[in-house]
């Protein structure tokens, strides 16, 4: 599968479209590498435009990027819960709830006759793009794909991955890397104890 240019080249377990956009958005923060595409307008603007989350408007403001990072971490908390972590706290859900309350979704009739709820993307604002992410989450929950999008259980990684395992019990973005490291760490701790 050829991935869009806005998806990290590090991605080994991509979600199907359009859920891939949520995954790529969460992975704009690479915890292991210590890089954050949403840290500055210079890096965020091109990525947000290429991913379709912002229009050709001027670069995002520091305030709008702070909000986007809060949305990203709120989504990360939801994905951690998908992987067996605790339900997101009220504080973790707050950015998504504020986004939902501020949004203006509209109904559209698709060429195939399906009625879809979408963000009003005509102005192409970052707020509309982020609302679009929330609608992708809603659709994935209804279609049953949502529980497969998870966060790697390696706390030093926290990479979003799509669990394609038949039992839906995947826990790591990469078994050879994160999975082996955590299993070896747990084994050493058991032997030492």
N, CA and C atoms as a LAMMPS dump frame, in Angstrom:
ITEM: TIMESTEP
0
ITEM: NUMBER OF ATOMS
579
ITEM: BOX BOUNDS ff ff ff
-5.0000000000000000e+02 5.0000000000000000e+02
-5.0000000000000000e+02 5.0000000000000000e+02
-5.0000000000000000e+02 5.0000000000000000e+02
ITEM: ATOMS id mol type element x y z
1 1 1 N 0.844 -1.166 0
2 1 2 C 0 0 0
3 1 3 C 0.899 1.243 0
4 2 1 N 0.641 2.139 -0.905
5 2 2 C 1.378 3.393 -0.97
6 2 3 C 0.72 4.389 -0.024
7 3 1 N 1.522 4.923 0.873
8 3 2 C 0.997 5.853 1.864
9 3 3 C 1.095 7.287 1.36
10 4 1 N 0.156 8.14 1.756
11 4 2 C 0.24 9.556 1.383
12 4 3 C 1.517 10.187 1.943
13 5 1 N 1.953 11.252 1.338
14 5 2 C 3.2 11.904 1.741
15 5 3 C 3.134 12.485 3.153
16 6 1 N 1.956 12.745 3.672
17 6 2 C 1.835 13.313 5.011
18 6 3 C 1.916 12.268 6.118
19 7 1 N 2.051 10.996 5.743
20 7 2 C 2.209 9.918 6.724
21 7 3 C 3.701 9.713 6.96
22 8 1 N 4.082 9.538 8.213
23 8 2 C 5.489 9.343 8.568
24 8 3 C 6.073 8.144 7.833
25 9 1 N 7.295 8.278 7.33
26 9 2 C 7.941 7.122 6.698
27 9 3 C 8.214 5.993 7.691
28 10 1 N 8.112 6.287 8.988
29 10 2 C 8.315 5.285 10.041
30 10 3 C 7.093 4.386 10.208
31 11 1 N 5.99 4.709 9.554
32 11 2 C 4.734 3.992 9.762
33 11 3 C 4.807 2.589 9.178
34 12 1 N 4.646 1.577 10.042
35 12 2 C 4.672 0.179 9.598
36 12 3 C 3.32 -0.503 9.727
37 13 1 N 2.412 0.097 10.51
38 13 2 C 1.085 -0.493 10.725
39 13 3 C 0.022 0.571 10.474
40 14 1 N -0.162 0.954 9.188
41 14 2 C -1.103 2.038 8.9
42 14 3 C -2.562 1.598 9
43 15 1 N -3.369 2.522 9.447
44 15 2 C -4.817 2.327 9.5
45 15 3 C -5.387 2.523 8.095
46 16 1 N -6.573 1.983 7.832
47 16 2 C -7.219 2.269 6.549
48 16 3 C -7.687 3.73 6.522
49 17 1 N -7.826 4.26 5.315
50 17 2 C -8.355 5.613 5.169
51 17 3 C -9.821 5.601 5.585
52 18 1 N -10.347 6.618 6.124
53 18 2 C -9.767 7.895 6.52
54 18 3 C -9.173 7.887 7.932
55 19 1 N -9.233 6.729 8.623
56 19 2 C -8.689 6.641 9.974
57 19 3 C -7.178 6.885 9.992
58 20 1 N -6.535 6.673 8.864
59 20 2 C -5.099 6.934 8.744
60 20 3 C -4.78 8.391 9.082
61 21 1 N -5.686 9.294 8.776
62 21 2 C -5.458 10.707 9.083
63 21 3 C -5.382 10.933 10.595
64 22 1 N -6.234 10.275 11.35
65 22 2 C -6.189 10.393 12.817
66 22 3 C -4.867 9.82 13.316
67 23 1 N -4.479 8.672 12.812
68 23 2 C -3.226 8.039 13.205
69 23 3 C -2.033 8.949 12.898
70 24 1 N -1.991 9.493 11.692
71 24 2 C -0.88 10.37 11.303
72 24 3 C -0.86 11.634 12.156
73 25 1 N -2.033 12.168 12.48
74 25 2 C -2.104 13.36 13.327
75 25 3 C -1.527 13.066 14.711
76 26 1 N -1.909 11.944 15.313
77 26 2 C -1.38 11.579 16.63
78 26 3 C 0.135 11.377 16.539
79 27 1 N 0.591 10.817 15.431
80 27 2 C 2.021 10.535 15.27
81 27 3 C 2.832 11.746 14.817
82 28 1 N 2.227 12.938 14.82
83 28 2 C 3.033 14.136 14.56
84 28 3 C 3.992 14.383 15.72
85 29 1 N 3.736 13.743 16.849
86 29 2 C 4.68 13.762 17.969
87 29 3 C 5.381 12.414 17.992
88 30 1 N 6.68 12.431 17.741
89 30 2 C 7.489 11.22 17.804
90 30 3 C 8.223 11.261 19.14
91 31 1 N 7.699 10.545 20.126
92 31 2 C 8.239 10.57 21.484
93 31 3 C 9.677 10.074 21.495
94 32 1 N 9.954 8.975 20.779
95 32 2 C 11.311 8.415 20.763
96 32 3 C 12.324 9.39 20.176
97 33 1 N 11.984 10.004 19.056
98 33 2 C 12.915 10.916 18.386
99 33 3 C 12.912 12.305 19.019
100 34 1 N 11.87 12.604 19.796
101 34 2 C 11.772 13.915 20.426
102 34 3 C 11.42 15.022 19.439
103 35 1 N 10.671 14.687 18.386
104 35 2 C 10.263 15.683 17.389
105 35 3 C 8.761 15.88 17.425
106 36 1 N 8.336 17.097 17.131
107 36 2 C 6.92 17.445 17.149
108 36 3 C 6.631 18.351 15.958
109 37 1 N 5.909 17.821 14.976
110 37 2 C 5.568 18.615 13.789
111 37 3 C 4.642 19.775 14.12
112 38 1 N 3.947 19.707 15.241
113 38 2 C 3.021 20.773 15.62
114 38 3 C 3.656 21.77 16.589
115 39 1 N 4.968 21.728 16.725
116 39 2 C 5.653 22.602 17.679
117 39 3 C 5.758 24.039 17.191
118 40 1 N 5.838 24.235 15.884
119 40 2 C 6.008 25.597 15.363
120 40 3 C 5.204 25.782 14.091
121 41 1 N 4.833 27.021 13.779
122 41 2 C 4.096 27.283 12.538
123 41 3 C 4.88 26.857 11.284
124 42 1 N 6.192 26.914 11.349
125 42 2 C 7.01 26.566 10.179
126 42 3 C 6.914 25.085 9.833
127 43 1 N 6.83 24.221 10.828
128 43 2 C 6.708 22.788 10.541
129 43 3 C 5.251 22.354 10.464
130 44 1 N 4.407 22.971 11.264
131 44 2 C 3.003 22.554 11.319
132 44 3 C 2.232 22.971 10.071
133 45 1 N 2.421 24.21 9.621
134 45 2 C 1.653 24.717 8.488
135 45 3 C 1.7 23.817 7.264
136 46 1 N 2.893 23.485 6.76
137 46 2 C 2.954 22.616 5.58
138 46 3 C 2.33 21.24 5.818
139 47 1 N 2.568 20.645 7.003
140 47 2 C 2.006 19.32 7.254
141 47 3 C 0.482 19.383 7.321
142 48 1 N -0.067 20.371 8.034
143 48 2 C -1.525 20.488 8.161
144 48 3 C -2.181 20.721 6.807
145 49 1 N -1.563 21.538 5.949
146 49 2 C -2.124 21.773 4.607
147 49 3 C -2.054 20.505 3.762
148 50 1 N -0.906 19.825 3.786
149 50 2 C -0.739 18.617 2.989
150 50 3 C -1.704 17.516 3.425
151 51 1 N -1.962 17.422 4.727
152 51 2 C -2.881 16.411 5.248
153 51 3 C -4.35 16.806 5.051
154 52 1 N -4.594 18.035 4.611
155 52 2 C -5.964 18.488 4.385
156 52 3 C -6.652 18.986 5.637
157 53 1 N -5.899 19.248 6.684
158 53 2 C -6.494 19.731 7.933
159 53 3 C -6.542 21.247 8.01
160 54 1 N -5.897 21.929 7.088
161 54 2 C -5.932 23.392 7.033
162 54 3 C -5.861 23.813 5.573
163 55 1 N -6.469 24.936 5.292
164 55 2 C -6.465 25.461 3.932
165 55 3 C -5.203 26.257 3.651
166 56 1 N -5.209 26.99 2.568
167 56 2 C -4.017 27.751 2.176
168 56 3 C -3.814 29.028 2.981
169 57 1 N -4.566 29.179 4.057
170 57 2 C -4.45 30.365 4.907
171 57 3 C -3.014 30.531 5.397
172 58 1 N -2.731 31.664 5.99
173 58 2 C -1.398 31.851 6.57
174 58 3 C -1.085 30.77 7.601
175 59 1 N 0.164 30.695 7.983
176 59 2 C 0.608 29.686 8.951
177 59 3 C -0.255 29.753 10.211
178 60 1 N -0.465 28.606 10.855
179 60 2 C -1.248 28.602 12.092
180 60 3 C -0.567 29.426 13.176
181 61 1 N -1.364 29.964 14.055
182 61 2 C -0.837 30.78 15.149
183 61 3 C -0.324 29.872 16.261
184 62 1 N 0.538 30.376 17.114
185 62 2 C 0.973 29.569 18.261
186 62 3 C -0.207 29.096 19.121
187 63 1 N -1.227 29.942 19.264
188 63 2 C -2.402 29.558 20.062
189 63 3 C -3.164 28.408 19.399
190 64 1 N -3.36 28.477 18.076
191 64 2 C -4.085 27.395 17.404
192 64 3 C -3.273 26.1 17.431
193 65 1 N -1.954 26.202 17.394
194 65 2 C -1.122 24.996 17.486
195 65 3 C -1.16 24.402 18.889
196 66 1 N -1.23 25.261 19.905
197 66 2 C -1.368 24.754 21.273
198 66 3 C -2.655 23.938 21.383
199 67 1 N -3.733 24.47 20.802
200 67 2 C -5.016 23.77 20.808
201 67 3 C -4.917 22.45 20.035
202 68 1 N -4.26 22.468 18.877
203 68 2 C -4.097 21.244 18.076
204 68 3 C -3.313 20.19 18.87
205 69 1 N -2.281 20.61 19.597
206 69 2 C -1.513 19.661 20.415
207 69 3 C -2.373 19.087 21.536
208 70 1 N -3.249 19.916 22.119
209 70 2 C -4.161 19.417 23.158
210 70 3 C -5.131 18.389 22.572
211 71 1 N -5.638 18.662 21.38
212 71 2 C -6.531 17.714 20.695
213 71 3 C -5.778 16.412 20.445
214 72 1 N -4.529 16.533 19.98
215 72 2 C -3.718 15.34 19.693
216 72 3 C -3.549 14.489 20.948
217 73 1 N -3.25 15.114 22.085
218 73 2 C -3.033 14.344 23.303
219 73 3 C -4.335 13.769 23.841
220 74 1 N -5.431 14.438 23.589
221 74 2 C -6.737 13.903 23.962
222 74 3 C -7.035 12.655 23.126
223 75 1 N -6.739 12.72 21.835
224 75 2 C -6.9 11.545 20.971
225 75 3 C -5.969 10.421 21.42
226 76 1 N -4.739 10.758 21.808
227 76 2 C -3.787 9.746 22.278
228 76 3 C -4.356 9.014 23.502
229 77 1 N -5.012 9.745 24.397
230 77 2 C -5.62 9.124 25.577
231 77 3 C -6.725 8.147 25.169
232 78 1 N -7.5 8.504 24.145
233 78 2 C -8.533 7.586 23.65
234 78 3 C -7.895 6.325 23.074
235 79 1 N -6.788 6.498 22.34
236 79 2 C -6.111 5.345 21.73
237 79 3 C -5.449 4.464 22.787
238 80 1 N -4.948 5.078 23.841
239 80 2 C -4.374 4.285 24.931
240 80 3 C -5.461 3.413 25.563
241 81 1 N -6.651 3.96 25.699
242 81 2 C -7.777 3.18 26.231
243 81 3 C -8.118 2.031 25.284
244 82 1 N -8.045 2.268 23.966
245 82 2 C -8.284 1.189 22.994
246 82 3 C -7.316 0.035 23.21
247 83 1 N -6.111 0.345 23.681
248 83 2 C -5.095 -0.683 23.891
249 83 3 C -5.106 -1.283 25.284
250 84 1 N -6.136 -1.033 26.054
251 84 2 C -6.243 -1.637 27.37
252 84 3 C -5.913 -0.699 28.511
253 85 1 N -5.612 0.555 28.208
254 85 2 C -5.32 1.523 29.256
255 85 3 C -6.601 2.01 29.912
256 86 1 N -6.465 2.868 30.908
257 86 2 C -7.653 3.375 31.605
258 86 3 C -8.473 4.294 30.699
259 87 1 N -9.745 4.434 30.997
260 87 2 C -10.552 5.383 30.227
261 87 3 C -9.969 6.79 30.39
262 88 1 N -10.067 7.625 29.355
263 88 2 C -9.537 8.982 29.48
264 88 3 C -10.265 9.748 30.583
265 89 1 N -9.501 10.536 31.301
266 89 2 C -10.073 11.341 32.382
267 89 3 C -10.873 12.498 31.786
268 90 1 N -11.622 13.152 32.647
269 90 2 C -12.387 14.327 32.227
270 90 3 C -11.443 15.389 31.647
271 91 1 N -10.309 15.565 32.286
272 91 2 C -9.323 16.545 31.818
273 91 3 C -8.771 16.156 30.443
274 92 1 N -8.54 14.866 30.228
275 92 2 C -8.038 14.408 28.929
276 92 3 C -9.092 14.546 27.838
277 93 1 N -10.357 14.371 28.171
278 93 2 C -11.443 14.494 27.192
279 93 3 C -11.812 15.939 26.904
280 94 1 N -11.48 16.85 27.789
281 94 2 C -11.921 18.248 27.684
282 94 3 C -11.603 18.901 26.341
283 95 1 N -10.404 18.744 25.767
284 95 2 C -10.155 19.379 24.464
285 95 3 C -11.08 18.862 23.361
286 96 1 N -11.366 17.57 23.366
287 96 2 C -12.272 17.022 22.351
288 96 3 C -13.699 17.498 22.57
289 97 1 N -14.101 17.605 23.823
290 97 2 C -15.446 18.098 24.121
291 97 3 C -15.584 19.558 23.701
292 98 1 N -14.539 20.353 23.926
293 98 2 C -14.576 21.76 23.502
294 98 3 C -14.623 21.855 21.975
295 99 1 N -13.878 21.001 21.308
296 99 2 C -13.892 20.98 19.845
297 99 3 C -15.284 20.619 19.328
298 100 1 N -15.887 19.6 19.915
299 100 2 C -17.223 19.185 19.486
300 100 3 C -18.248 20.297 19.72
301 101 1 N -18.126 20.991 20.836
302 101 2 C -19.075 22.065 21.155
303 101 3 C -18.898 23.268 20.235
304 102 1 N -17.677 23.518 19.789
305 102 2 C -17.402 24.686 18.945
306 102 3 C -17.638 24.41 17.467
307 103 1 N -17.79 23.145 17.11
308 103 2 C -17.877 22.77 15.697
309 103 3 C -19.236 23.015 15.074
310 104 1 N -19.215 23.019 13.762
311 104 2 C -20.446 23.174 12.985
312 104 3 C -20.509 22.102 11.906
313 105 1 N -20.765 20.846 12.292
314 105 2 C -20.862 19.808 11.271
315 105 3 C -22.105 20.001 10.41
316 106 1 N -22.023 19.513 9.187
317 106 2 C -23.146 19.622 8.253
318 106 3 C -23.422 18.254 7.64
319 107 1 N -24.652 18.064 7.224
320 107 2 C -25.029 16.838 6.521
321 107 3 C -24.764 17.019 5.032
322 108 1 N -24.195 15.985 4.415
323 108 2 C -23.966 15.994 2.974
324 108 3 C -24.486 14.679 2.409
325 109 1 N -25.011 14.747 1.192
326 109 2 C -25.451 13.547 0.502
327 109 3 C -24.366 13.192 -0.509
328 110 1 N -23.774 12.002 -0.341
329 110 2 C -22.689 11.532 -1.204
330 110 3 C -23.254 11.08 -2.547
331 111 1 N -22.404 10.973 -3.569
332 111 2 C -22.871 10.516 -4.889
333 111 3 C -23.557 9.151 -4.851
334 112 1 N -23.164 8.289 -3.891
335 112 2 C -23.797 6.97 -3.806
336 112 3 C -25.098 6.993 -3.006
337 113 1 N -25.505 8.187 -2.542
338 113 2 C -26.751 8.328 -1.812
339 113 3 C -26.609 8.267 -0.307
340 114 1 N -25.412 7.934 0.192
341 114 2 C -25.21 7.896 1.639
342 114 3 C -25.209 9.307 2.203
343 115 1 N -25.83 9.454 3.366
344 115 2 C -25.837 10.745 4.047
345 115 3 C -24.709 10.711 5.064
346 116 1 N -23.845 11.717 4.991
347 116 2 C -22.679 11.78 5.874
348 116 3 C -22.686 13.078 6.66
349 117 1 N -22.207 12.999 7.873
350 117 2 C -21.984 14.168 8.692
351 117 3 C -20.527 14.57 8.477
352 118 1 N -20.284 15.809 8.042
353 118 2 C -18.928 16.262 7.758
354 118 3 C -18.702 17.626 8.393
355 119 1 N -17.427 17.997 8.462
356 119 2 C -17.093 19.347 8.908
357 119 3 C -17.341 20.285 7.746
358 120 1 N -17.733 21.506 8.053
359 120 2 C -17.923 22.502 7.008
360 120 3 C -16.538 22.971 6.587
361 121 1 N -15.985 22.296 5.573
362 121 2 C -14.598 22.516 5.185
363 121 3 C -14.43 23.647 4.186
364 122 1 N -15.487 24.355 3.834
365 122 2 C -15.346 25.386 2.805
366 122 3 C -14.304 26.452 3.143
367 123 1 N -14.246 26.943 4.395
368 123 2 C -13.213 27.932 4.656
369 123 3 C -11.833 27.313 4.843
370 124 1 N -11.754 26.012 5.142
371 124 2 C -10.475 25.352 5.304
372 124 3 C -9.702 25.797 6.529
373 125 1 N -10.404 26.057 7.61
374 125 2 C -9.712 26.485 8.823
375 125 3 C -9.185 25.266 9.578
376 126 1 N -8.21 25.495 10.436
377 126 2 C -7.68 24.419 11.268
378 126 3 C -8.778 23.856 12.164
379 127 1 N -9.643 24.705 12.697
380 127 2 C -10.737 24.233 13.551
381 127 3 C -11.639 23.265 12.787
382 128 1 N -11.94 23.571 11.522
383 128 2 C -12.759 22.659 10.72
384 128 3 C -12.019 21.355 10.442
385 129 1 N -10.712 21.446 10.211
386 129 2 C -9.914 20.238 9.992
387 129 3 C -9.896 19.346 11.219
388 130 1 N -9.748 19.948 12.387
389 130 2 C -9.749 19.173 13.622
390 130 3 C -11.118 18.569 13.897
391 131 1 N -12.177 19.322 13.593
392 131 2 C -13.524 18.769 13.727
393 131 3 C -13.685 17.579 12.778
394 132 1 N -13.108 17.682 11.598
395 132 2 C -13.131 16.557 10.658
396 132 3 C -12.498 15.305 11.246
397 133 1 N -11.417 15.475 12.008
398 133 2 C -10.795 14.325 12.68
399 133 3 C -11.764 13.676 13.656
400 134 1 N -12.477 14.506 14.387
401 134 2 C -13.438 13.988 15.361
402 134 3 C -14.559 13.214 14.651
403 135 1 N -14.951 13.678 13.489
404 135 2 C -15.979 12.968 12.724
405 135 3 C -15.443 11.65 12.169
406 136 1 N -14.167 11.6 11.818
407 136 2 C -13.545 10.339 11.383
408 136 3 C -13.578 9.336 12.538
409 137 1 N -13.275 9.81 13.747
410 137 2 C -13.332 8.94 14.925
411 137 3 C -14.745 8.399 15.091
412 138 1 N -15.729 9.279 14.989
413 138 2 C -17.13 8.861 15.131
414 138 3 C -17.492 7.786 14.109
415 139 1 N -17.112 8.025 12.851
416 139 2 C -17.417 7.047 11.794
417 139 3 C -16.709 5.72 12.058
418 140 1 N -15.439 5.772 12.489
419 140 2 C -14.691 4.54 12.762
420 140 3 C -15.309 3.775 13.921
421 141 1 N -15.834 4.49 14.909
422 141 2 C -16.505 3.822 16.024
423 141 3 C -17.756 3.098 15.525
424 142 1 N -18.49 3.744 14.639
425 142 2 C -19.712 3.132 14.112
426 142 3 C -19.401 1.939 13.203
427 143 1 N -18.303 2.028 12.455
428 143 2 C -17.927 0.96 11.513
429 143 3 C -17.189 -0.188 12.198
430 144 1 N -16.71 0.021 13.421
431 144 2 C -16.026 -1.031 14.152
432 144 3 C -14.511 -1.03 14.038
433 145 1 N -13.913 -0.092 13.305
434 145 2 C -12.45 -0.034 13.163
435 145 3 C -11.771 0.67 14.328
436 146 1 N -12.494 1.504 15.052
437 146 2 C -11.889 2.34 16.076
438 146 3 C -11.086 1.561 17.121
439 147 1 N -11.58 0.451 17.675
440 147 2 C -10.814 -0.235 18.716
441 147 3 C -9.453 -0.768 18.248
442 148 1 N -9.257 -0.857 16.943
443 148 2 C -7.986 -1.361 16.416
444 148 3 C -6.889 -0.294 16.378
445 149 1 N -7.247 0.966 16.479
446 149 2 C -6.252 2.033 16.493
447 149 3 C -5.822 2.227 17.945
448 150 1 N -4.528 1.982 18.217
449 150 2 C -4.026 1.945 19.592
450 150 3 C -2.722 2.72 19.707
451 151 1 N -2.287 2.876 20.934
452 151 2 C -0.984 3.468 21.249
453 151 3 C -0.073 2.344 21.724
454 152 1 N 1.165 2.356 21.263
455 152 2 C 2.16 1.373 21.701
456 152 3 C 2.272 1.413 23.223
457 153 1 N 2.291 0.256 23.842
458 153 2 C 2.36 0.18 25.304
459 153 3 C 3.749 0.488 25.858
460 154 1 N 4.722 0.654 24.98
461 154 2 C 6.044 1.075 25.432
462 154 3 C 5.946 2.56 25.766
463 155 1 N 6.045 2.938 27.044
464 155 2 C 5.864 4.344 27.416
465 155 3 C 6.879 5.276 26.762
466 156 1 N 8.026 4.753 26.377
467 156 2 C 9.023 5.575 25.704
468 156 3 C 8.753 5.732 24.226
469 157 1 N 7.7 5.125 23.738
470 157 2 C 7.364 5.169 22.314
471 157 3 C 6.06 5.935 22.082
472 158 1 N 4.937 5.382 22.556
473 158 2 C 3.606 5.99 22.425
474 158 3 C 3.205 6.261 20.985
475 159 1 N 3.655 5.444 20.044
476 159 2 C 3.333 5.571 18.627
477 159 3 C 1.962 4.973 18.363
478 160 1 N 1.143 5.644 17.574
479 160 2 C -0.172 5.115 17.208
480 160 3 C 0.004 4.076 16.103
481 161 1 N -0.656 2.94 16.257
482 161 2 C -0.58 1.878 15.244
483 161 3 C -1.952 1.248 15.08
484 162 1 N -2.149 0.611 13.925
485 162 2 C -3.409 -0.064 13.641
486 162 3 C -3.198 -1.555 13.855
487 163 1 N -3.952 -2.139 14.766
488 163 2 C -3.826 -3.552 15.134
489 163 3 C -4.614 -4.399 14.136
490 164 1 N -3.898 -5.102 13.287
491 164 2 C -4.533 -5.974 12.293
492 164 3 C -4.593 -7.431 12.75
493 165 1 N -4.177 -7.712 13.974
494 165 2 C -4.175 -9.09 14.447
495 165 3 C -5.608 -9.605 14.552
496 166 1 N -5.809 -10.881 14.231
497 166 2 C -7.174 -11.433 14.278
498 166 3 C -7.823 -11.309 15.652
499 167 1 N -7.035 -11.472 16.71
500 167 2 C -7.593 -11.413 18.062
501 167 3 C -7.688 -9.983 18.591
502 168 1 N -7.169 -9.019 17.837
503 168 2 C -7.189 -7.604 18.239
504 168 3 C -6.48 -7.379 19.568
505 169 1 N -5.398 -8.106 19.796
506 169 2 C -4.688 -8.004 21.064
507 169 3 C -3.29 -7.425 20.905
508 170 1 N -3.002 -6.806 19.768
509 170 2 C -1.698 -6.188 19.56
510 170 3 C -1.431 -5.119 20.606
511 171 1 N -0.18 -5.042 21.072
512 171 2 C 0.148 -4.098 22.133
513 171 3 C 1.294 -3.166 21.766
514 172 1 N 2.052 -3.493 20.722
515 172 2 C 3.236 -2.708 20.386
516 172 3 C 3.217 -2.315 18.919
517 173 1 N 3.8 -1.167 18.653
518 173 2 C 3.874 -0.706 17.268
519 173 3 C 4.79 -1.606 16.453
520 174 1 N 5.755 -2.232 17.13
521 174 2 C 6.7 -3.109 16.451
522 174 3 C 7.144 -4.185 17.441
523 175 1 N 6.829 -5.413 17.145
524 175 2 C 7.177 -6.506 18.055
525 175 3 C 8.687 -6.651 18.178
526 176 1 N 9.421 -6.508 17.083
527 176 2 C 10.873 -6.692 17.112
528 176 3 C 11.559 -5.608 17.94
529 177 1 N 10.996 -4.418 17.979
530 177 2 C 11.608 -3.331 18.741
531 177 3 C 10.985 -3.198 20.108
532 178 1 N 9.856 -2.51 20.153
533 178 2 C 9.192 -2.228 21.438
534 178 3 C 8.746 -3.493 22.158
535 179 1 N 8.164 -4.431 21.437
536 179 2 C 7.667 -5.649 22.072
537 179 3 C 8.767 -6.437 22.752
538 180 1 N 9.879 -6.675 22.043
539 180 2 C 10.985 -7.421 22.641
540 180 3 C 11.607 -6.672 23.81
541 181 1 N 11.748 -5.355 23.677
542 181 2 C 12.343 -4.578 24.748
543 181 3 C 11.509 -4.696 26.031
544 182 1 N 10.193 -4.538 25.916
545 182 2 C 9.327 -4.612 27.098
546 182 3 C 9.3 -6.029 27.658
547 183 1 N 9.218 -7.032 26.788
548 183 2 C 9.211 -8.416 27.28
549 183 3 C 10.513 -8.753 27.996
550 184 1 N 11.643 -8.31 27.446
551 184 2 C 12.929 -8.566 28.1
552 184 3 C 13.025 -7.818 29.43
553 185 1 N 12.539 -6.594 29.473
554 185 2 C 12.554 -5.821 30.716
555 185 3 C 11.707 -6.526 31.784
556 186 1 N 10.53 -6.998 31.398
557 186 2 C 9.667 -7.706 32.344
558 186 3 C 10.312 -9.017 32.811
559 187 1 N 10.963 -9.728 31.897
560 187 2 C 11.631 -10.986 32.237
561 187 3 C 12.751 -10.731 33.252
562 188 1 N 13.58 -9.708 32.991
563 188 2 C 14.673 -9.373 33.918
564 188 3 C 14.121 -8.977 35.294
565 189 1 N 13.012 -8.235 35.299
566 189 2 C 12.422 -7.818 36.587
567 189 3 C 11.915 -9.028 37.36
568 190 1 N 11.312 -9.999 36.675
569 190 2 C 10.835 -11.224 37.339
570 190 3 C 12.002 -12.024 37.885
571 191 1 N 13.08 -12.116 37.114
572 191 2 C 14.262 -12.898 37.552
573 191 3 C 14.948 -12.231 38.736
574 192 1 N 14.988 -10.904 38.743
575 192 2 C 15.637 -10.166 39.825
576 192 3 C 14.806 -10.252 41.1
577 193 1 N 13.497 -10.379 40.942
578 193 2 C 12.6 -10.392 42.114
579 193 3 C 12.543 -11.764 42.682
